[in-house]
Structure formats: structure tokens, C-alpha cells
Amino acid sequence: MNIPSLRAVSLVAVSFLFAAALPGCNDEVGSDEQARRAYLGLDKSVEKSLQLGFAGFNAATSANIPAQTANGDASGTLTITGQVDQGSSSNKGMRLRVGMATYSDGEVTPAEGEEPVEITYQTVTDTTMQPELTLSLRNIPNGTFTGTLVGTFQMDGELEGEVTLNLTMSGQIEDDGTGKVRRKAGSTTITGTAKSGGDGEFQVNVTL
């Protein structure tokens, strides 16, 4: 599934500011610089997770959405499962889980002049323990949404260990022209943190 990325803020540009003040890293996630790189490898997957969540919302015929899957740009899969509120209300919630299996979007260049890194991500297979994506839709179809993405991802490759996301998001939703609901491109703000298993932390602030 090919999902285009729409950025109002360039993560590469933001990352360059961090790179100027932070040293390089070794193979273990344990510094702000390493947490920054760990997030950049996951960045595309956040947007993909949102799009898959909305696809599941539109496809649902019961409380459980059909599993929605996308490939990593380089390897592996991203799978969204979970539940959505039923009924005729214009306000609905989704309680979703984010699963990854040897997932990678390929090489990421953290900032100008830095060496690219490639990281592979994995989650536990037990869906009740996977990272949680919670979305609240208001005034469907042409309204707003808020949400959170919280959970831990295992890493392999040029960084090893774990990275934990704690993100908050908000934006607008719209009718896609066929009666289904989609996220309005360019309206979504995502903020929060990516933390290492130790004391490393990266402040996330992007617009999709």
C-alpha cells in the first residue's frame, strides 16, 4: 500500500538543529541523539498508521475493524487492528493496536552531512500488549479528531534496544467524496516524545 507523505514541517530541517548540539551515538539507544534517530526511522509509520486506522474505520461492519496492513518501504509489515464505536452518532472513538514485523522504511538521513541509518522495528505479537493508537472523531464527516500513540518498539540494525513513543495528535477530518471519512492532509499536528530505554529523549513536533 503506497501512502504519500505530506509534511508542512521538514523533519530533516528540524533534526539538523538537534544534530548541531548533540554528539554521535553507539549501537545502544541511550542518549538524546540516539532517541532522535530512533524516532526518525519510525516517522513514516506514524502517518501510515493513521491512514490505516481511517481505512479500518471506513471498512468496519462491526465493533472490530478488519485488520489493515501496509508494507514497509524496505521490508516487513505494519498492521492495525482494534475496535471502533458503532451507531449513528457523529462522534466516535477508535481503540487500535499497532503491530510491526521486521518493519523498515529504509535508510534515513538524520540531518545534512550525517551518515544515513537503517533500523528495523518489531513489536510483540500479543495485540493486547502492542503500542496503542487511540482516536476520537468529532462531527463526522467534516469535523476534527484528536488522538494518542503510546507504546514501545524493539529495534535492530544500526540501532538496537527499545524506543518508546508518547505522542499526541489533532487535526481535521473530511468526506473523501464517496461518503467515507479521511484525515485532511496538512491539518494534523503531532507532538510528544520518543524515549530510549535509558535517559535519551527526542521532542517530536511535526505537521502532516
PyMOL commands that set and color helices and strands:
alter all, ss='L'
color gray80, all
select helices_A, chain A and resi 11-21+32-59+127-129
alter helices_A, ss='H'
color red, helices_A
select strands_A, chain A and resi 68-71+75-84+92-104+119-122+132-138+144-157+161-175+181-183+189-196+201-207
alter strands_A, ss='S'
color yellow, strands_A
deselect
rebuild
show_as cartoon
